[in-house]
Amino acid sequence: MHIHILGICGTFMGGVAALAREAGHRVTGCDANVYPPMSDQLRALGIDLIEGFAPEQMALKPDLFVVGNVVSRGNPLMEAILDAGLPYVSGPQWLAENVLAGRHVLAVAGTHGKTTTTSMLAWILEAAGLQPGFLVGGVPQNFGVSARLGRLGATGERTPFVIEADEYDTAFFDKRSKFVHYRPRTAILNNLEHDHADIFPDLAAIETQFHHLVRTVPSQGRLVVNIREEALKRVLARGCWSPVQHFGARKEEPGALRARGEPHAFDVLRGSLKVGRVEWSLLGEHNQLNALAAIAAAEHVGVAPAVAAEALGRFENVRRRMELRGEAGGIKVYDDFAHHPTAIRTTVDGLRRRVGDQARILAVFEPRSNTMKLGTMKSQLPWALEEADLSFCHSGGLGWDAAEALSPMGKQARVYGSIPELVDAVVRLSRPGDHVLCMSNSGFGGIHAKLLDALAAKKA
């Protein structure tokens, strides 16, 4: 079958493309913006990419169009598909019907940490010899790809498939959250706060979607739930029909997994009993919690916590998660996907703990998510950037005044309307020994390479 994917360069749809290709389908696709790492991965798989949504792509005559949620009514290619009455389906529905059916689906949901936790869980199962399939909203460095089918097994065998379970809506014609399609047997509920303000008016609306997910988990399944999250407690209070494994307890609590020790080296305890130990290079309490969630979920498919904890010692994290892109003139440049204020704060704090109080951190960010572009959480940005010595905001395309939002930071924050202006300012104000942390959920105009080139030229 030939499928043509609209919005193919998003992390989710790119993963769908990779899975379809591996399953033997002919895959082509298009998107408005084609940028790494997904574009590199797709081309390496031999998938032809087309820039834009011109209706001339109808001439490809695919058997099916798979539509990403970036596509809305008025899109010229989508309008042509509708006018011609051709078959189309959403990405999550195609995935559910063609990949997830018959598998033991392990879904990782939460406002933050989905990609990292999904990658941890997939790696644990791989290290245990289970050869899982997976679809991650990023590129786990242990695997080098964002998606694969994994071992399919004999008829009737439920082989594991690990998936990042996004609460964002499915498509313009299906406004349910993506994760409702996945029907997991194991579901991680990692954390929950207000996000996606373009489709959810408040936290209660997102809690409703999370409860829809809870309703799909069978009675013989398992919910792995962060015990610290009040919002998740409210979700489960609406009704729960599956066993619950809690994690993240701050003190001894029967049955709940907790950590004892520093984030980079800690014991995993169930109640008072030590069941494993994690020693790795990752920092931050958030990653400690992610690890506990992954260990608990892996146990549901037969991986002992001690085995899971040992595997995490060889976990290499995900591209664009505090990824060092290079060093020039004694200045290190990092790339991170953080875009929600809480994620920005967590990322900056994590780098601060790594480099210490003496080194300077220059935070370079752009509010590019739909929520941030609306300005819903702009007042939280000064709080998110507290640990940075200087902050540089790219304000291009915003409908609100970034300078006003960052004014409580005084001279610690600077705002620029273009990437070249931003690069010039960072290069001018940086000095050897600095750490430049770039944060965006898009390609950020290739700023990482531009900064490294300009810093090298400054040194020369």
C-alpha positions as a printed NumPy array, in Angstrom:
array([[  0.   ,   0.   ,   0.   ],
       [  1.149,   3.55 ,  -0.766],
       [  0.365,   6.044,   2.003],
       [  0.977,   9.775,   1.781],
       [  1.379,  11.529,   5.141],
       [  0.359,  15.153,   5.628],
       [  2.457,  16.785,   8.352],
       [  5.132,  14.084,   8.162],
       [  7.95 ,  15.988,   9.918],
       [  6.28 ,  16.229,  13.292],
       [  7.86 ,  13.845,  15.767],
       [  4.731,  11.689,  15.998],
       [  3.871,  11.579,  12.295],
       [  7.508,  10.988,  11.421],
       [  7.415,   7.962,  13.707],
       [  4.248,   6.721,  12.015],
       [  6.035,   7.072,   8.663],
       [  8.998,   5.024,   9.906],
       [  6.714,   2.258,  11.168],
       [  4.734,   2.158,   7.926],
       [  7.946,   1.941,   5.929],
       [  9.261,  -0.885,   8.115],
       [  5.95 ,  -2.728,   7.677],
       [  6.528,  -2.759,   3.924],
       [  4.365,   0.126,   2.75 ],
       [  5.462,   2.719,   0.248],
       [  5.553,   6.012,   2.155],
       [  5.725,   9.594,   0.94 ],
       [  4.868,  12.751,   2.816],
       [  4.743,  16.52 ,   2.97 ],
       [  5.051,  19.293,   5.515],
       [  5.288,  23.062,   5.656],
       [  8.642,  23.021,   7.444],
       [ 11.175,  20.257,   6.931],
       [ 13.976,  20.282,   9.534],
       [ 16.208,  17.844,  11.493],
       [ 16.266,  15.508,  13.252],
       [ 13.084,  14.061,  11.743],
       [ 13.87 ,  15.092,   8.157],
       [ 17.268,  13.369,   8.353],
       [ 15.716,  10.202,   9.77 ],
       [ 13.   ,  10.057,   7.103],
       [ 15.367,  10.593,   4.211],
       [ 17.683,   7.914,   5.605],
       [ 14.703,   5.538,   5.43 ],
       [ 14.189,   6.377,   1.765],
       [ 10.987,   8.356,   2.316],
       [ 10.414,  11.119,  -0.218],
       [  9.567,  14.476,   1.367],
       [  7.725,  17.332,  -0.321],
       [  7.847,  20.89 ,   1.01 ],
       [  4.392,  22.435,   1.343],
       [  0.827,  21.242,   0.793],
       [  0.27 ,  21.89 ,  -2.911],
       [ -2.789,  20.054,  -4.325],
       [ -0.57 ,  18.807,  -7.165],
       [  0.488,  16.048,  -4.749],
       [ -2.792,  14.355,  -5.633],
       [ -0.951,  13.138,  -8.738],
       [  0.962,  10.697,  -6.521],
       [ -2.305,   8.712,  -6.292],
       [ -1.668,   7.057,  -2.906],
       [ -4.041,   4.412,  -1.59 ],
       [ -4.549,   6.362,   1.622],
       [ -3.807,   9.825,   3.025],
       [ -2.738,   9.887,   6.693],
       [ -3.462,  13.3  ,   8.192],
       [ -1.529,  14.92 ,  11.053],
       [ -3.091,  17.371,  13.483],
       [ -1.053,  20.221,  12.016],
       [ -3.487,  20.111,   9.051],
       [ -6.673,  22.166,   9.274],
       [ -9.557,  23.055,   6.965],
       [ -8.358,  25.426,   4.273],
       [ -5.158,  23.467,   3.732],
       [ -5.034,  23.255,  -0.091],
       [ -4.089,  19.582,  -0.262],
       [ -6.675,  18.595,   2.346],
       [ -9.368,  20.536,   0.517],
       [ -8.496,  18.671,  -2.693],
       [ -8.685,  15.325,  -0.867],
       [-12.112,  16.192,   0.548],
       [-13.423,  17.432,  -2.799],
       [-12.297,  14.243,  -4.538],
       [-13.798,  12.016,  -1.825],
       [-10.529,  10.148,  -1.329],
       [ -9.813,   7.959,   1.723],
       [ -8.046,   9.586,   4.668],
       [ -7.427,   8.722,   8.311],
       [ -5.687,  10.275,  11.307],
       [ -2.218,   9.185,  12.353],
       [ -3.326,   7.744,  15.726],
       [ -6.149,   5.771,  14.121],
       [ -3.828,   4.342,  11.438],
       [ -1.346,   3.407,  14.15 ],
       [ -3.995,   1.763,  16.337],
       [ -5.405,  -0.33 ,  13.505],
       [ -2.165,  -1.298,  11.749],
       [  0.508,  -1.471,  14.47 ],
       [ -0.924,  -1.565,  17.995],
       [ -3.7  ,  -4.107,  17.501],
       [ -2.838,  -7.311,  19.336],
       [  0.228,  -5.842,  21.094],
       [  0.801,  -5.218,  24.809],
       [  0.789,  -1.43 ,  24.598],
       [  2.687,   0.482,  27.285],
       [  1.661,   4.137,  27.048],
       [  3.488,   7.016,  28.737],
       [  1.299,  10.057,  29.445],
       [  1.984,  13.32 ,  31.287],
       [  2.57 ,  17.016,  30.725],
       [  6.343,  16.671,  31.074],
       [  8.885,  13.899,  30.614],
       [  6.907,  11.753,  28.171],
       [  9.701,  11.449,  25.617],
       [ 12.421,  10.711,  28.157],
       [ 10.327,   8.212,  30.117],
       [  9.158,   6.439,  26.948],
       [ 12.776,   6.132,  25.866],
       [ 13.798,   4.787,  29.29 ],
       [ 11.033,   2.185,  29.214],
       [ 11.827,   1.055,  25.667],
       [ 15.515,   0.717,  26.586],
       [ 14.739,  -1.285,  29.733],
       [ 12.663,  -3.762,  27.712],
       [ 15.35 ,  -3.94 ,  25.034],
       [ 18.072,  -4.595,  27.608],
       [ 15.877,  -7.354,  29.074],
       [ 15.721,  -9.06 ,  25.674],
       [ 12.061,  -8.305,  24.899],
       [ 12.804,  -6.5  ,  21.593],
       [  9.938,  -4.02 ,  22.02 ],
       [  8.386,  -1.908,  19.344],
       [  8.243,   1.773,  20.155],
       [  7.233,   5.224,  18.975],
       [  8.931,   8.103,  20.772],
       [  8.496,  11.844,  20.229],
       [ 12.243,  12.223,  19.783],
       [ 15.296,  10.143,  18.921],
       [ 16.558,   7.948,  21.808],
       [ 20.317,   7.737,  21.51 ],
       [ 20.324,   4.077,  22.57 ],
       [ 18.385,   3.258,  19.391],
       [ 19.186,   6.045,  16.915],
       [ 15.615,   6.047,  15.545],
       [ 12.326,   7.336,  16.936],
       [ 10.223,   4.305,  16.023],
       [ 10.421,   0.618,  15.141],
       [  8.018,  -2.314,  14.966],
       [ 10.009,  -4.621,  17.245],
       [  9.375,  -8.337,  17.579],
       [  5.927,  -9.285,  16.31 ],
       [  5.715, -12.783,  17.821],
       [  3.398, -15.684,  17.08 ],
       [ -0.328, -15.351,  16.539],
       [ -2.022, -14.437,  19.808],
       [  1.215, -13.359,  21.508],
       [  1.058,  -9.847,  22.933],
       [  4.55 ,  -8.536,  22.293],
       [  5.321,  -5.165,  23.897],
       [  4.987,  -1.825,  22.151],
       [  5.99 ,   1.35 ,  24.032],
       [  4.399,   4.605,  22.931],
       [  4.549,   8.234,  23.965],
       [  0.918,   9.047,  24.76 ],
       [  0.143,  12.655,  23.875],
       [ -2.966,  14.406,  25.186],
       [ -3.061,  16.824,  22.236],
       [ -5.991,  16.387,  19.848],
       [ -5.926,  13.812,  17.052],
       [ -6.91 ,  15.69 ,  13.885],
       [ -9.191,  18.453,  12.641],
       [-11.92 ,  15.82 ,  12.235],
       [-11.245,  14.02 ,  15.559],
       [-10.846,  16.272,  18.599],
       [-10.183,  13.472,  21.088],
       [ -6.709,  13.221,  22.611],
       [ -4.321,  11.025,  20.626],
       [ -3.854,   8.606,  23.511],
       [ -7.512,   7.529,  23.516],
       [ -6.759,   5.525,  20.362],
       [ -3.953,   3.455,  21.886],
       [ -5.858,   1.235,  24.37 ],
       [ -2.854,   0.441,  26.57 ],
       [ -2.592,  -2.471,  28.986],
       [  0.029,  -0.523,  30.945],
       [ -0.332,   3.247,  31.286],
       [  2.044,   5.648,  33.021],
       [  0.449,   8.851,  34.342],
       [  3.601,  10.817,  35.052],
       [  2.357,  14.319,  35.952],
       [ -0.367,  16.724,  34.932],
       [ -0.664,  20.503,  34.688],
       [ -2.286,  22.968,  32.313],
       [ -0.846,  22.999,  28.797],
       [ -2.116,  23.211,  25.208],
       [ -4.151,  26.305,  26.012],
       [ -5.177,  26.484,  22.347],
       [ -7.476,  23.46 ,  22.833],
       [ -7.901,  23.047,  26.611],
       [ -9.437,  26.024,  28.453],
       [ -8.216,  24.849,  31.85 ],
       [ -6.664,  21.985,  33.792],
       [-10.043,  20.355,  34.429],
       [-10.509,  19.868,  30.686],
       [ -7.192,  17.983,  30.451],
       [ -8.099,  15.909,  33.508],
       [-11.225,  14.786,  31.645],
       [ -9.103,  13.555,  28.745],
       [ -6.796,  11.697,  31.124],
       [ -9.81 ,   9.99 ,  32.616],
       [-10.856,   8.915,  29.127],
       [ -7.452,   7.213,  28.923],
       [ -7.97 ,   5.559,  32.331],
       [-11.297,   4.175,  31.085],
       [ -9.538,   2.306,  28.261],
       [ -7.119,   0.356,  30.495],
       [ -8.422,  -3.197,  31.116],
       [ -9.07 ,  -4.65 ,  34.559],
       [ -6.01 ,  -6.885,  34.117],
       [ -3.912,  -3.904,  33.066],
       [ -1.938,  -1.535,  35.261],
       [ -1.875,   2.192,  35.917],
       [  1.509,   3.551,  37.024],
       [  0.745,   6.849,  38.763],
       [  2.832,   9.626,  40.308],
       [  1.579,   9.752,  43.898],
       [  2.659,  13.407,  44.289],
       [  0.256,  14.805,  41.681],
       [ -3.033,  16.186,  43.004],
       [ -4.436,  16.443,  39.492],
       [ -3.866,  12.715,  38.943],
       [ -5.567,  11.935,  42.238],
       [ -8.613,  13.819,  40.955],
       [ -8.465,  11.846,  37.683],
       [ -8.518,   8.491,  39.496],
       [-11.254,   9.691,  41.882],
       [-13.576,   9.864,  38.876],
       [-13.314,   6.086,  38.554],
       [-10.593,   3.473,  38.217],
       [-11.011,  -0.132,  37.089],
       [ -7.375,  -1.288,  36.973],
       [ -4.68 ,  -2.051,  39.571],
       [ -2.599,   1.035,  40.439],
       [  1.155,   1.067,  41.075],
       [  2.173,   4.337,  42.701],
       [  5.642,   5.838,  42.448],
       [  7.347,   8.934,  43.813],
       [  6.443,   8.515,  47.478],
       [  8.434,  10.901,  49.666],
       [  8.409,   8.502,  52.606],
       [  7.788,   4.828,  53.153],
       [  4.375,   3.872,  51.827],
       [  3.182,   0.277,  51.308],
       [  3.605,  -0.868,  47.72 ],
       [  4.741,   2.492,  46.302],
       [  8.123,   2.835,  44.595],
       [ 10.391,   5.581,  45.878],
       [ 13.988,   6.719,  45.537],
       [ 16.628,   7.081,  48.228],
       [ 19.774,   8.993,  47.376],
       [ 20.928,  11.614,  44.9  ],
       [ 19.365,  11.813,  41.405],
       [ 22.541,  10.489,  39.777],
       [ 22.871,   7.514,  42.165],
       [ 19.899,   6.193,  44.112],
       [ 18.313,   3.08 ,  45.544],
       [ 14.866,   2.04 ,  44.355],
       [ 12.651,   0.989,  47.239],
       [  9.227,  -0.61 ,  47.475],
       [  8.093,   0.457,  50.887],
       [ 11.212,  -0.208,  52.984],
       [ 12.594,  -2.971,  50.726],
       [ 15.422,  -2.122,  48.315],
       [ 14.62 ,  -3.636,  44.908],
       [ 17.268,  -1.995,  42.691],
       [ 19.868,   0.729,  42.314],
       [ 20.332,   3.277,  39.516],
       [ 23.698,   4.872,  38.79 ],
       [ 23.763,   7.043,  35.666],
       [ 24.779,  10.427,  34.231],
       [ 21.321,  12.032,  34.242],
       [ 20.622,  14.769,  36.763],
       [ 17.506,  16.18 ,  38.378],
       [ 14.725,  14.83 ,  40.546],
       [ 12.435,  14.839,  37.5  ],
       [ 14.605,  12.182,  35.86 ],
       [ 14.62 ,  10.201,  39.1  ],
       [ 10.802,  10.171,  38.965],
       [ 10.856,   9.268,  35.273],
       [ 13.085,   6.313,  36.139],
       [ 10.73 ,   5.074,  38.866],
       [  7.807,   5.228,  36.426],
       [  9.692,   3.263,  33.77 ],
       [ 10.828,   0.639,  36.289],
       [  7.25 ,   0.153,  37.541],
       [  5.841,  -0.16 ,  34.008],
       [  8.55 ,  -2.618,  32.94 ],
       [  7.701,  -4.828,  35.911],
       [  4.201,  -5.279,  34.469],
       [  5.697,  -7.131,  31.485],
       [  7.976,  -9.258,  33.624],
       [ 11.171,  -7.209,  34.019],
       [ 12.412,  -7.273,  37.612],
       [ 13.132,  -3.827,  39.114],
       [ 16.781,  -4.765,  39.726],
       [ 17.213,  -5.624,  36.043],
       [ 15.443,  -2.42 ,  34.988],
       [ 17.547,  -0.284,  37.324],
       [ 20.77 ,  -1.821,  35.994],
       [ 19.682,  -1.154,  32.406],
       [ 19.116,   2.534,  33.199],
       [ 22.8  ,   2.772,  34.054],
       [ 23.378,   2.373,  30.3  ],
       [ 20.63 ,   4.772,  29.222],
       [ 21.939,   7.497,  26.897],
       [ 18.986,   9.91 ,  26.945],
       [ 17.262,  11.479,  23.942],
       [ 18.463,  13.85 ,  21.268],
       [ 17.517,  17.451,  22.047],
       [ 17.435,  16.712,  25.779],
       [ 20.374,  18.729,  27.108],
       [ 22.291,  17.646,  24.007],
       [ 25.726,  19.223,  23.665],
       [ 25.841,  20.445,  20.068],
       [ 29.416,  21.676,  20.169],
       [ 31.997,  23.993,  21.7  ],
       [ 33.704,  27.037,  20.197],
       [ 35.902,  29.63 ,  21.83 ],
       [ 35.613,  27.809,  25.141],
       [ 31.81 ,  28.179,  25.085],
       [ 29.499,  25.133,  25.063],
       [ 26.227,  25.21 ,  23.131],
       [ 23.373,  22.883,  24.141],
       [ 20.042,  22.031,  22.529],
       [ 16.93 ,  21.177,  24.528],
       [ 13.255,  20.696,  23.625],
       [ 11.97 ,  22.577,  26.686],
       [  9.149,  25.008,  25.857],
       [  6.621,  24.932,  28.731],
       [  7.731,  27.177,  31.65 ],
       [  7.967,  24.231,  34.037],
       [ 10.144,  22.325,  31.561],
       [ 12.325,  25.408,  30.999],
       [ 12.859,  25.805,  34.73 ],
       [ 13.628,  22.107,  35.174],
       [ 16.127,  22.175,  32.298],
       [ 17.933,  25.323,  33.446],
       [ 18.046,  24.044,  37.028],
       [ 19.468,  20.728,  35.825],
       [ 22.259,  22.463,  33.929],
       [ 22.971,  24.669,  36.943],
       [ 23.468,  21.61 ,  39.139],
       [ 25.782,  20.13 ,  36.514],
       [ 28.03 ,  23.174,  35.973],
       [ 27.948,  24.65 ,  39.48 ],
       [ 27.429,  28.187,  40.71 ],
       [ 30.617,  29.68 ,  39.247],
       [ 29.892,  29.024,  35.551],
       [ 27.51 ,  31.295,  33.649],
       [ 24.39 ,  29.968,  31.93 ],
       [ 23.009,  31.899,  28.957],
       [ 19.435,  30.759,  28.292],
       [ 18.344,  31.261,  24.668],
       [ 14.702,  30.417,  23.997],
       [ 11.714,  31.019,  21.769],
       [  8.057,  30.675,  22.847],
       [  6.942,  28.516,  19.919],
       [  4.388,  26.056,  21.296],
       [  0.755,  26.954,  20.644],
       [  0.269,  27.594,  24.362],
       [  3.254,  29.92 ,  24.598],
       [  2.389,  31.802,  21.411],
       [ -0.988,  32.609,  22.957],
       [  0.801,  34.168,  25.932],
       [ -1.148,  32.04 ,  28.395],
       [  1.907,  31.315,  30.528],
       [  4.08 ,  34.337,  29.784],
       [  3.963,  35.493,  33.419],
       [  5.756,  32.295,  34.46 ],
       [  8.824,  32.939,  32.3  ],
       [ 10.794,  35.016,  34.857],
       [ 10.266,  32.197,  37.379],
       [ 11.327,  29.593,  34.784],
       [ 14.589,  31.433,  34.013],
       [ 15.683,  32.285,  37.565],
       [ 18.816,  30.126,  37.504],
       [ 20.137,  31.604,  34.219],
       [ 22.673,  34.442,  34.366],
       [ 21.391,  35.969,  31.113],
       [ 18.29 ,  35.145,  29.067],
       [ 17.726,  35.86 ,  25.378],
       [ 14.225,  35.578,  23.904],
       [ 13.359,  35.347,  20.211],
       [ 10.066,  37.232,  19.974],
       [  9.364,  36.798,  16.251],
       [  5.77 ,  35.823,  15.512],
       [  4.387,  36.496,  18.995],
       [  1.119,  38.304,  19.574],
       [  2.212,  39.572,  22.995],
       [  5.015,  41.748,  24.304],
       [  7.886,  39.491,  25.391],
       [  9.884,  42.445,  26.717],
       [  7.044,  43.395,  29.039],
       [  6.629,  39.789,  30.232],
       [ 10.36 ,  39.525,  31.005],
       [ 10.659,  43.021,  32.51 ],
       [ 10.774,  41.694,  36.117],
       [ 14.169,  40.207,  35.192],
       [ 15.631,  43.632,  34.385],
       [ 18.941,  43.546,  32.481],
       [ 19.132,  39.801,  33.   ],
       [ 16.714,  39.319,  30.05 ],
       [ 16.948,  40.608,  26.475],
       [ 14.47 ,  40.285,  23.609],
       [ 15.212,  40.201,  19.865],
       [ 12.885,  39.995,  16.894],
       [ 15.162,  38.008,  14.581],
       [ 17.574,  35.084,  14.788],
       [ 20.566,  37.088,  13.429],
       [ 20.06 ,  39.784,  16.091],
       [ 19.792,  37.094,  18.743],
       [ 22.959,  35.321,  17.597],
       [ 24.908,  38.611,  17.484],
       [ 23.849,  39.479,  21.033],
       [ 24.72 ,  36.074,  22.48 ],
       [ 28.138,  36.08 ,  20.787],
       [ 28.853,  39.637,  21.916],
       [ 27.947,  39.003,  25.563],
       [ 29.366,  35.498,  25.96 ],
       [ 32.797,  34.682,  27.285],
       [ 34.951,  31.549,  27.634],
       [ 33.566,  29.079,  30.16 ],
       [ 29.927,  29.994,  29.457],
       [ 27.186,  27.457,  28.782],
       [ 24.655,  28.538,  26.132],
       [ 21.38 ,  26.614,  26.49 ],
       [ 19.039,  26.86 ,  23.481],
       [ 15.427,  25.822,  24.158],
       [ 12.661,  25.394,  21.583],
       [ 10.205,  22.795,  20.334],
       [ 11.062,  23.673,  16.719],
       [ 14.252,  23.874,  14.686],
       [ 14.861,  27.388,  16.094],
       [ 16.136,  28.588,  12.725],
       [ 19.263,  26.445,  12.98 ],
       [ 20.51 ,  28.711,  15.76 ],
       [ 22.848,  26.105,  17.263],
       [ 25.074,  25.9  ,  14.173],
       [ 24.884,  29.669,  13.669],
       [ 26.043,  30.282,  17.23 ],
       [ 28.906,  27.812,  16.945],
       [ 30.061,  29.335,  13.627],
       [ 29.869,  32.871,  15.009],
       [ 31.673,  31.917,  18.232],
       [ 34.434,  30.217,  16.237],
       [ 34.77 ,  33.296,  14.047],
       [ 34.941,  35.519,  17.144],
       [ 37.764,  33.422,  18.554],
       [ 39.634,  33.527,  15.217]])
